[in-house]
Amino acid sequence: MYQCGQRLRERLIQEDLIDTIISFPGGLLYHTGIPFVVLILNMVKDQPGKIKLVDASSYVTKTSHMQNIIEVENLLNLIKLNKDSESLRIISNKDVVANDYNLNILRYFREDIEGVKLKDILSYYRGARRNIPQRGKLIRVRDLKDDKIVFHNKKYQIFLKVY
């Protein structure tokens, strides 16, 4: 299944058929909370070699528990504007190829974060359970339930409530 989707994305990018991808937030469709996208294909594009990515979450207004309104006119005006903005990115097909044909909208809206990758400053430690220090308490994932975990120290007594 994955290979079929990968091949489809590769072919759509190589033949330059994707014009616009509009990403809608979850909760718009009845009886489901999943987000969805609208993929607009065009054989004669205004900007060959480019793809417009639209994050439509700011153009959806929630009026009640089960009702949402999409500001269609504002969304269409944004798409026609053809300018990078907070909700629209124009990327090249080369960028998609460099990202291994990944068309996840949020990948291209993410801001660059300054800092150090965690793997660069930490080292992976794999040890046997018998090498656990005598001080402290071992907490396993299966032990996390709705009860108190008490840590004792000479100076402090720490209570941790897990929900």
PEWO-V531998 format. One record per residue. N is the residue number from 1. RES is the residue in one small letter. SS is DSSP state (A for helix, B for strand, O for the rest). OMEGA is omega as a letter, one per 40 degrees, with the letter a starting at -180 (NA if undefined). NEAR is the number of other ideal C-beta (glycine too) atoms within 12 Angstrom. Layout:
n: {N/N}
res: {RES/RES}
ss: {SS/SS}
omega: {OMEGA/OMEGA}
near: {NEAR/NEAR}
This chain:
n: {1/2/3/4/5/6/7/8/9/10/11/12/13/14/15/16/17/18/19/20/21/22/23/24/25/26/27/28/29/30/31/32/33/34/35/36/37/38/39/40/41/42/43/44/45/46/47/48/49/50/51/52/53/54/55/56/57/58/59/60/61/62/63/64/65/66/67/68/69/70/71/72/73/74/75/76/77/78/79/80/81/82/83/84/85/86/87/88/89/90/91/92/93/94/95/96/97/98/99/100/101/102/103/104/105/106/107/108/109/110/111/112/113/114/115/116/117/118/119/120/121/122/123/124/125/126/127/128/129/130/131/132/133/134/135/136/137/138/139/140/141/142/143/144/145/146/147/148/149/150/151/152/153/154/155/156/157/158/159/160/161/162/163}
res: {m/y/q/c/g/q/r/l/r/e/r/l/i/q/e/d/l/i/d/t/i/i/s/f/p/g/g/l/l/y/h/t/g/i/p/f/v/v/l/i/l/n/m/v/k/d/q/p/g/k/i/k/l/v/d/a/s/s/y/v/t/k/t/s/h/m/q/n/i/i/e/v/e/n/l/l/n/l/i/k/l/n/k/d/s/e/s/l/r/i/i/s/n/k/d/v/v/a/n/d/y/n/l/n/i/l/r/y/f/r/e/d/i/e/g/v/k/l/k/d/i/l/s/y/y/r/g/a/r/r/n/i/p/q/r/g/k/l/i/r/v/r/d/l/k/d/d/k/i/v/f/h/n/k/k/y/q/i/f/l/k/v/y}
ss: {O/A/A/A/A/A/A/A/A/A/A/A/A/A/O/O/O/B/B/B/B/B/B/B/O/O/O/O/O/O/O/O/O/O/O/B/B/B/B/B/B/O/O/O/O/O/O/O/O/B/B/B/B/B/B/A/A/A/A/B/B/B/O/O/O/O/O/B/B/B/O/A/A/A/A/A/A/A/A/A/A/O/O/O/O/O/O/B/B/B/B/B/A/A/A/A/A/A/O/O/O/O/O/O/A/A/A/A/A/O/O/O/O/O/O/O/O/A/A/A/A/O/O/O/O/O/O/O/A/A/A/O/O/O/O/O/O/O/O/O/A/A/A/O/O/O/O/B/B/B/B/B/O/O/O/O/B/B/B/B/B/O/O}
omega: {a/a/i/i/i/i/i/i/i/a/i/i/a/i/i/a/a/i/a/i/a/a/i/a/i/i/i/a/a/i/i/a/a/i/i/i/i/a/a/i/a/i/i/a/i/a/a/i/a/i/i/i/a/i/a/a/i/i/i/i/i/a/i/a/a/a/i/i/i/i/a/a/i/i/i/i/i/a/i/a/i/i/i/i/a/a/a/i/i/a/i/i/i/i/i/i/i/i/i/i/i/a/i/a/a/i/a/i/a/i/i/a/i/i/a/i/a/a/i/a/i/i/a/a/i/a/i/a/a/a/a/i/a/i/i/a/i/i/i/a/a/i/a/i/a/i/a/i/a/i/i/i/a/a/a/i/a/i/i/i/a/i/NA}
near: {7/9/10/10/14/16/14/20/27/21/16/26/30/17/17/24/24/35/28/34/38/34/33/30/24/17/21/27/16/11/8/11/14/14/21/20/24/23/23/21/19/20/12/10/21/18/19/16/21/26/38/36/38/39/32/35/27/20/29/27/18/16/11/9/8/12/13/22/15/25/19/17/12/21/28/18/17/28/29/15/18/19/15/18/20/16/29/33/31/27/30/21/27/15/21/29/20/14/22/14/26/21/30/20/32/19/21/28/23/13/11/7/8/6/9/9/9/10/8/8/9/9/9/8/8/7/10/7/9/8/10/14/10/8/10/13/17/16/16/11/8/8/14/14/13/10/13/16/20/16/17/13/11/7/7/9/12/14/12/16/12/15/8}
